[in-house]
């Protein structure tokens, strides 16, 4: 039976992001504040659907662990790590306009990062072939010395660096969260030993904490030139556009690069019902993403793949989309029906967006 190892540490539930005007500070004009979108409910639902849904016999639960500050410093400035810990010790606060920590957040933040490293070590040690770290908060916006977009520590980057430190010569990161994986980009922007690929909606820079734009022309610098790939898709891109992007850009890149480990930043906020995305992906689209990346891992890395949980803020539908992703990764047919309505694809704009990506990459890769 094909299996995926699900790494979990319940301490991640204790990261309290509070309430307000969605992700902003509380408003005196409201009778009731909204829960911050990055909250414990979303991963509780994800774990529940994987344990109760049709894919459950293929999911093996394994424990996570806290990271050490020394492990965090493999991709983060030690002074930044210290500053985050001290902010929590002082009672918490906003690291950015949308990124909140509380007095109780430090241990959950360590648990999230360490659980991703536990998943990486299991695959690198050979005790798992496919490992999924179900953690919160997400990590792919966190830069070496900057929190951003709910993210404090850069989980996919930590996994990639762990693989490099353990002798994997080339690592590829593929990120399908609806937002640009700017933190992962920043960690490896001048390096060729980690290929970073982000599929995301066209949103540009959103302020001082996120100066990167996510445009295809952001290709890396120095030794890393050509090794940072941004597949910027128009809002509402849909299932077909994501599949086309993987088949016609991501797959040829991975085959040319030949990574020894595939790391995936797995978000469900590109779904058609996500309040932070609206990219019109359905469960079928996520199943296809999982199937394509699982197949590429089988072809290129002997099936070795580590996935870190990123966004997904439609707290019920995101869990169903994760179930579909896992089914795809395992090569299983969809067995859980989509409970919500389907919105048809608008694929033409996606084709034009891919042409722009290919033009930017033409000096460096033959696609």
C-alpha positions, 0 to 999 in steps of 0.5 A: 500500500502506498503511504504518506507520513504525516508529521504533526505536533499539537503544540502548533495549535497554541499559536494565538493570532487573535482577532480583529478586522480579518488580518488587521487590528481590531476595529472600534466600528465592529460589534464583533471582531473576526478571527485572524485567518491564520488560526488553529481551526484550519489545520485541525480540519485538515488533520481531521479530514485526512484521518477520517476521509477515504485516504486515511488508510494511506496516512501514517501519523508521526510525531514532530518536534521543536527546532533549536535556535541553531537549526533556525539559524541555518537560514535565518539571521540569529539576531532575528531569531532572538528578536522573535523570541524576545517579542513573544517573551514580552507578551507578543505583538505584530511583527508586521501589519498582518503577522501576529505572535502572542506570549504563547507563540514561541514554543509553537513556532519552534514546533512548526519549524522542527516538525518540518525538519523531522519530516525532512530527516525521515525522508533523508534517513529513508524511514519515509519516502513521502512526508507531509509536515502539517504545521502552522503558521505557514513559512514561505514568506519569512525571509532571513531577517524579516517576518511577512504574511503570517510567516515567521520562520521559512519552513521550506527553506529550512527543509531545503537547507537541511538536505544540502547540509546532509549532502544532497547536491541539488534541491528543488522547491516547488511552491503552489500557495496562491501567494508568491513564495518570496521568503524562500526566494530570498533565502536562495536568490544567489545560489544554484544549489537550490532551484526555487519555483513559485506558482502564484497569482499576480499580486506584486509587492505588498509593502516593506515586508514583501519588497519582492514582486514575484514577477518572472523577471526576478531570476536570481543573482550571481550564481543563482541567476536563472535558478529562481523561477516565478510563474505568475498567473492571472487571478482566477487562473483555474485548474487547467492553468496550474496543470499547464504551468506544471507540465510545461514549465515546472516539469521541464525545469526539474528534468533539466535540473535533476534534484536529489530531493523535491520540497513542496510548499503546499497551500490550498489558498488558490481554491475557488472559495478561499478568501485570500486567493480566489484563483478558482482551483477546485479539488480536482485541480489540487488532485492534479497538482499532487499527481503531477508532483508525485509523478515527478518525484518518482521519476527524478528523486526515487519518490523522495518528497517533503511537503510543508503546509502553507496557506489555505484559509477557507477553513473547511474547503481547504481541508478537502483540497488537501485530501485531494492533493494527498490522493494525487500524490499517492496516485489514488483516484479521487474518492472524496466528492467535492462538496461545493460548486464548480466554477469553470476555468478561464485558461486563455489568460493562463496561456499568455502568462506562461508565454511570459515566464518562458520568455524570461527563462529563455536565456537560461533554460530550454523549455 
